[in-house]
């Protein structure tokens, strides 16, 4: 079952009584860009936004709405006008949330030329409700390079559309460098290979994130799907990313998904923070040698917190990547390999000059901690 976190940024921050709020960086109305927000669901089912965790690069506002008991939407106003839109979800299992996290999927992510709207669904683990569920909604629809002028090498965003096709070339995709469209092939039920032509990374670079899109109730009455990157690697001049998708109980199942692959943070930019693939979450402590990035050039240190926080809880410390007052944290977590699920446990920082992201990985059905559950995590401070 889920650990009741006793570290900073628990219920008070989650529901907006404290925070690190700042005015978003102003952009011209209608300029494509980046956006992130934490949406929480009240005991009555209504959605709200968490203070200090709202960013819209257009300078526009935010609007959340409840569609029905499990369906919601968030609109990032004046963010529209991009040539694609890629959305990702990350559960934040705060101290007062459900004992076992719901399964949340994206219904749609649309850009009408003015606003970007993400509709999503969360299916609670029975017999729990969605009360106090919180999750990061993160979108990008801008053309890179990023705002400081540095091209994010190899940043790729792909959203698939046909989960049963033997092969597809998704229309909704973007790459920051190189030529050619990514293709997606289906090897078996729930098993997909994304090939990015001429986009090979060095063998020890990059982080990948995936989010499942909602399936039809005729396919799964509970709509439950989640997707995990299984690996990524260069193959000749191409980059390969393998993704597997599952139904809520952990069995392989076909699903559409959105994918991001970046050598820096999950927006392909150089904002303060970091990213890391965590291969040994049950370690007593090690400095990662690859598959990560740190905006300060410092080490990324990983260690288990099982003794204090329970099985399956570990954290990544981005040394030197100081928390910046007035910035808005955007955080993504994605389980890697296997069928475990992983969620953000808490976000913290220290006066010595570092930020930390604590993650819990757990079995898909029942919520038992997964001591060896691998994951990727990324922080961008806007």
C-alpha positions as CSV (number, residue, x, y, z in Angstrom):
1,X,0.0,0.0,0.0
2,X,1.1,3.6,-0.5
3,X,3.5,5.1,2.0
4,X,2.1,8.2,3.7
5,X,4.9,10.6,3.0
6,X,6.0,12.6,6.1
7,X,8.5,14.8,4.1
8,X,8.0,18.4,2.9
9,X,5.4,19.3,0.3
10,X,2.7,17.1,1.7
11,X,-1.0,18.0,1.9
12,X,-0.5,21.7,2.6
13,X,1.4,22.3,-0.7
14,X,-0.8,19.9,-2.6
15,X,-3.9,21.9,-1.9
16,X,-2.3,25.3,-2.4
17,X,-1.9,26.8,1.0
18,X,1.9,27.1,0.5
19,X,3.9,27.0,-2.6
20,X,6.6,28.5,-4.8
21,X,4.3,30.6,-7.0
22,X,5.7,33.0,-9.6
23,X,4.3,34.9,-12.5
24,X,4.8,32.8,-15.7
25,X,7.3,34.1,-18.2
26,X,5.4,36.4,-20.6
27,X,5.0,35.4,-24.2
28,X,2.9,36.9,-26.9
29,X,-0.6,35.6,-27.0
30,X,-1.0,32.6,-29.2
31,X,2.7,31.7,-29.2
32,X,3.3,27.9,-29.1
33,X,5.2,26.9,-26.0
34,X,5.4,24.8,-22.8
35,X,3.0,24.4,-20.0
36,X,2.7,22.3,-16.8
37,X,0.2,22.2,-13.9
38,X,-0.7,20.0,-11.0
39,X,-4.4,19.2,-10.9
40,X,-5.9,17.8,-7.7
41,X,-9.3,16.2,-7.2
42,X,-11.4,17.1,-4.2
43,X,-13.5,14.8,-2.0
44,X,-16.5,16.1,-3.9
45,X,-14.9,15.3,-7.3
46,X,-14.2,18.8,-8.4
47,X,-10.8,19.6,-9.8
48,X,-8.4,22.3,-8.6
49,X,-5.0,23.7,-9.3
50,X,-2.0,23.6,-7.0
51,X,-0.3,27.0,-6.1
52,X,3.3,27.2,-7.2
53,X,2.9,24.4,-9.8
54,X,1.3,26.3,-12.7
55,X,3.3,27.4,-15.7
56,X,2.1,28.6,-19.1
57,X,4.8,30.1,-21.3
58,X,2.2,32.1,-23.3
59,X,1.4,34.1,-20.2
60,X,-2.1,32.9,-20.5
61,X,-4.3,31.4,-17.8
62,X,-5.6,28.0,-16.8
63,X,-9.0,26.5,-16.6
64,X,-10.0,23.1,-15.2
65,X,-13.3,21.3,-15.5
66,X,-15.0,18.1,-14.4
67,X,-16.7,16.3,-17.3
68,X,-18.1,13.4,-15.2
69,X,-17.1,11.3,-12.2
70,X,-13.8,10.1,-13.8
71,X,-13.2,12.5,-16.8
72,X,-11.6,16.0,-16.5
73,X,-10.0,18.6,-18.6
74,X,-7.4,21.4,-18.3
75,X,-7.0,24.3,-20.7
76,X,-3.8,26.2,-21.1
77,X,-5.1,29.5,-22.5
78,X,-3.3,31.3,-25.3
79,X,-0.8,28.5,-25.7
80,X,-2.2,27.3,-29.1
81,X,-0.7,27.7,-32.5
82,X,1.8,24.9,-32.6
83,X,2.2,22.3,-35.3
84,X,1.9,19.4,-32.9
85,X,0.9,18.8,-29.2
86,X,2.4,16.2,-26.9
87,X,1.0,15.6,-23.4
88,X,2.3,13.6,-20.5
89,X,0.8,12.6,-17.1
90,X,2.6,11.9,-13.8
91,X,0.8,10.9,-10.6
92,X,1.9,12.7,-7.5
93,X,0.9,10.4,-4.6
94,X,0.7,12.9,-1.8
95,X,0.2,12.1,1.8
96,X,-3.6,12.4,1.7
97,X,-4.2,10.7,-1.6
98,X,-5.7,7.3,-2.3
99,X,-3.9,4.3,-0.8
100,X,-3.4,2.9,-4.3
101,X,-3.0,5.3,-7.1
102,X,-5.7,5.4,-9.8
103,X,-4.8,4.7,-13.5
104,X,-4.9,7.9,-15.4
105,X,-4.9,8.2,-19.2
106,X,-5.1,11.0,-21.8
107,X,-8.4,11.2,-23.6
108,X,-7.2,13.9,-26.0
109,X,-4.7,16.7,-26.4
110,X,-5.9,19.4,-28.8
111,X,-4.6,22.7,-30.1
112,X,-7.4,24.9,-31.6
113,X,-5.0,27.6,-32.6
114,X,-5.7,29.7,-29.5
115,X,-5.7,27.3,-26.5
116,X,-4.4,23.8,-25.7
117,X,-6.8,21.5,-23.9
118,X,-5.9,18.1,-22.4
119,X,-8.8,15.8,-21.5
120,X,-8.0,13.0,-19.2
121,X,-9.5,10.1,-17.3
122,X,-8.6,8.6,-13.9
123,X,-9.9,5.2,-12.9
124,X,-9.7,4.6,-9.1
125,X,-8.5,1.4,-7.6
126,X,-11.5,-0.3,-6.0
127,X,-13.0,0.5,-3.5
128,X,-11.1,3.8,-3.4
129,X,-12.4,7.1,-4.9
130,X,-10.5,9.7,-6.7
131,X,-10.6,12.1,-3.7
132,X,-7.2,13.8,-3.2
133,X,-5.7,12.4,-6.3
134,X,-3.1,14.8,-7.8
135,X,-1.2,14.6,-11.0
136,X,1.2,16.7,-13.2
137,X,-0.2,17.5,-16.6
138,X,2.6,18.6,-18.9
139,X,2.4,19.7,-22.5
140,X,4.6,21.1,-25.3
141,X,3.7,22.3,-28.7
142,X,6.4,24.7,-29.5
143,X,9.0,24.6,-32.2
144,X,12.5,24.3,-30.7
145,X,15.1,25.7,-30.0
146,X,14.3,26.6,-26.5
147,X,14.0,30.1,-25.1
148,X,17.7,30.5,-24.3
149,X,18.5,29.7,-27.9
150,X,20.1,26.3,-27.5
151,X,18.7,23.5,-29.6
152,X,17.8,20.5,-27.5
153,X,19.7,17.7,-29.3
154,X,17.6,14.8,-30.4
155,X,14.4,15.9,-28.6
156,X,11.6,13.8,-30.0
157,X,7.8,13.8,-29.2
158,X,5.5,11.2,-30.8
159,X,1.8,10.5,-30.2
160,X,0.5,7.3,-31.8
161,X,-3.0,6.8,-33.2
162,X,-3.5,3.2,-34.1
163,X,-2.6,0.7,-31.4
164,X,-3.4,-2.4,-33.5
165,X,-1.6,-1.4,-36.7
166,X,1.4,-3.5,-37.7
167,X,3.1,-0.2,-38.6
168,X,2.3,3.5,-38.6
169,X,3.9,6.8,-39.1
170,X,2.1,9.1,-36.6
171,X,1.0,12.5,-37.9
172,X,1.4,14.0,-34.4
173,X,5.2,14.1,-33.9
174,X,8.1,16.4,-33.7
175,X,11.9,16.2,-33.6
176,X,14.3,19.1,-32.8
177,X,17.1,18.0,-35.2
178,X,17.6,15.6,-38.0
179,X,15.3,14.6,-40.9
180,X,12.6,11.9,-41.3
181,X,9.6,10.8,-39.4
182,X,9.5,8.3,-36.6
183,X,7.7,5.0,-37.4
184,X,6.0,2.7,-34.9
185,X,5.8,-1.0,-35.3
186,X,3.7,-3.5,-33.2
187,X,5.6,-6.7,-32.4
188,X,2.9,-8.3,-30.4
189,X,0.0,-7.3,-28.1
190,X,1.0,-4.2,-26.2
191,X,4.6,-4.2,-27.6
192,X,5.8,-1.4,-29.8
193,X,9.1,-0.2,-31.3
194,X,9.6,3.4,-32.2
195,X,12.3,4.0,-34.8
196,X,13.7,7.5,-35.3
197,X,15.7,7.7,-38.5
198,X,19.1,9.3,-38.4
199,X,18.6,10.2,-34.7
200,X,21.0,8.0,-32.9
201,X,22.1,9.1,-29.4
202,X,25.4,8.0,-27.8
203,X,24.8,4.7,-26.0
204,X,24.6,6.2,-22.5
205,X,22.5,9.2,-23.1
206,X,18.8,10.2,-23.0
207,X,15.7,9.6,-21.0
208,X,12.3,8.5,-22.3
209,X,8.8,9.1,-20.9
210,X,5.5,7.5,-22.0
211,X,1.8,8.0,-21.2
212,X,-1.1,5.8,-22.3
213,X,-4.0,7.3,-24.2
214,X,-7.5,6.2,-23.2
215,X,-9.0,3.2,-24.9
216,X,-12.7,2.7,-25.9
217,X,-15.0,1.2,-23.2
218,X,-15.9,-1.5,-25.7
219,X,-12.2,-2.6,-25.5
220,X,-11.8,-2.2,-21.7
221,X,-14.8,-1.2,-19.6
222,X,-12.5,0.3,-17.0
223,X,-10.5,2.2,-19.7
224,X,-7.3,1.3,-17.8
225,X,-4.0,1.6,-19.6
226,X,-0.4,2.6,-18.8
227,X,2.7,2.4,-20.9
228,X,6.4,2.0,-19.9
229,X,9.5,2.6,-22.0
230,X,11.4,-0.7,-22.0
231,X,14.7,0.5,-23.4
232,X,16.3,2.9,-25.9
233,X,19.5,2.5,-27.9
234,X,21.3,3.5,-31.1
235,X,21.0,1.1,-34.0
236,X,23.3,2.2,-36.8
237,X,22.2,5.8,-37.6
238,X,18.8,5.3,-36.0
239,X,17.5,5.6,-32.5
240,X,15.2,2.8,-31.2
241,X,12.7,3.1,-28.3
242,X,10.8,0.1,-27.2
243,X,7.5,0.7,-25.3
244,X,5.1,-1.8,-23.7
245,X,1.5,-1.0,-22.6
246,X,-0.6,-2.7,-20.0
247,X,-4.1,-2.8,-18.6
248,X,-4.6,-1.8,-15.0
249,X,-4.0,-5.3,-13.6
250,X,-0.6,-5.5,-15.3
251,X,-1.3,-7.7,-18.4
252,X,0.0,-6.6,-21.8
253,X,-2.7,-4.7,-23.8
254,X,-2.8,-2.6,-26.9
255,X,-2.9,1.1,-26.4
256,X,-2.1,4.4,-28.1
257,X,0.6,6.4,-26.3
258,X,2.6,9.6,-26.2
259,X,6.3,9.4,-26.0
260,X,9.1,11.9,-25.3
261,X,12.8,11.3,-25.7
262,X,15.4,13.9,-24.7
263,X,19.1,14.2,-23.9
264,X,18.3,16.9,-21.3
265,X,15.0,17.6,-19.5
266,X,11.6,16.5,-20.7
267,X,11.1,19.7,-22.7
268,X,14.5,19.3,-24.4
269,X,15.7,22.5,-22.8
270,X,18.4,23.7,-20.4
271,X,16.2,25.0,-17.6
272,X,17.6,24.4,-14.1
273,X,17.1,20.8,-13.0
274,X,18.0,17.5,-14.3
275,X,16.9,14.1,-15.6
276,X,18.0,10.5,-14.9
277,X,17.3,6.9,-15.7
278,X,17.4,5.0,-12.4
279,X,18.6,1.5,-12.9
280,X,19.3,0.5,-9.3
281,X,16.7,2.1,-7.0
282,X,17.4,-0.3,-4.1
283,X,21.1,0.9,-3.9
284,X,22.5,2.3,-0.7
285,X,23.8,5.1,-2.8
286,X,25.6,5.7,-6.1
287,X,26.4,8.5,-8.6
288,X,24.9,7.8,-12.0
289,X,27.5,7.4,-14.7
290,X,25.1,7.9,-17.7
291,X,21.6,8.2,-19.0
292,X,21.1,11.5,-17.2
293,X,21.7,15.2,-17.3
294,X,22.3,18.0,-14.7
295,X,21.9,21.6,-15.6
296,X,24.7,22.6,-13.1
297,X,27.1,19.9,-14.4
298,X,26.9,18.2,-11.0
299,X,26.4,14.5,-10.2
300,X,23.0,12.8,-10.0
301,X,23.0,10.7,-6.8
302,X,20.5,7.8,-6.3
303,X,19.7,6.0,-3.1
304,X,16.9,3.9,-1.6
305,X,14.7,5.3,1.1
306,X,13.2,1.9,2.0
307,X,14.3,2.1,5.6
308,X,12.4,5.3,6.3
309,X,9.7,5.5,3.5
310,X,9.0,1.9,2.7
311,X,9.7,-0.6,0.0
312,X,10.0,0.8,-3.5
313,X,10.8,4.4,-2.5
314,X,14.1,6.0,-3.7
315,X,15.2,9.4,-4.7
316,X,17.4,11.2,-7.2
317,X,19.5,14.2,-6.0
318,X,20.5,16.7,-8.6
319,X,23.6,18.1,-7.0
320,X,24.3,21.7,-7.8
321,X,21.0,22.1,-9.5
322,X,19.7,24.5,-6.8
323,X,16.0,25.1,-6.3
324,X,15.4,28.5,-7.7
325,X,12.9,30.7,-5.8
326,X,10.2,32.0,-8.1
327,X,10.5,29.2,-10.6
328,X,7.8,26.6,-11.3
329,X,8.8,22.9,-11.1
330,X,7.6,20.6,-13.9
331,X,8.3,17.0,-13.1
332,X,7.8,13.8,-15.0
333,X,8.2,10.2,-13.8
334,X,7.9,7.1,-16.0
335,X,8.3,3.5,-15.0
336,X,11.0,1.7,-17.0
337,X,11.0,-1.9,-18.0
338,X,8.5,-4.5,-16.6
339,X,5.0,-3.7,-15.7
340,X,5.4,-1.8,-12.4
341,X,3.9,1.7,-12.0
342,X,5.8,4.6,-10.6
343,X,4.7,7.9,-9.1
344,X,6.3,11.0,-7.7
345,X,6.3,10.8,-3.9
346,X,7.6,14.3,-3.2
347,X,9.8,17.1,-4.5
348,X,12.3,18.7,-2.3
349,X,15.5,20.8,-2.1
350,X,18.3,21.6,0.3
351,X,20.2,24.8,1.3
352,X,23.5,23.1,0.3
353,X,22.5,23.5,-3.3
354,X,20.5,20.5,-4.7
355,X,17.0,19.4,-5.7
356,X,15.6,16.0,-5.0
357,X,12.8,13.9,-6.7
358,X,11.5,11.0,-4.6
359,X,9.7,8.3,-6.5
360,X,7.7,5.2,-5.4
361,X,7.4,2.1,-7.7
362,X,4.8,-0.5,-7.0
363,X,3.0,-3.5,-8.3
364,X,0.2,-2.6,-10.7
365,X,-2.5,-4.5,-8.8
366,X,-2.6,-4.0,-5.0
367,X,0.1,-1.4,-4.7
368,X,2.9,-3.4,-3.0
369,X,6.2,-1.7,-3.3
370,X,8.6,-2.8,-6.0
371,X,12.1,-2.6,-4.5
372,X,13.8,-3.1,-7.9
373,X,11.3,-1.0,-10.0
374,X,13.3,1.1,-12.4
375,X,12.2,4.5,-13.7
376,X,13.1,7.7,-15.4
377,X,12.6,11.1,-13.8
378,X,13.0,14.7,-15.0
379,X,12.8,18.2,-13.5
380,X,12.5,21.4,-15.4
381,X,12.3,24.7,-13.4
382,X,10.4,27.2,-15.5
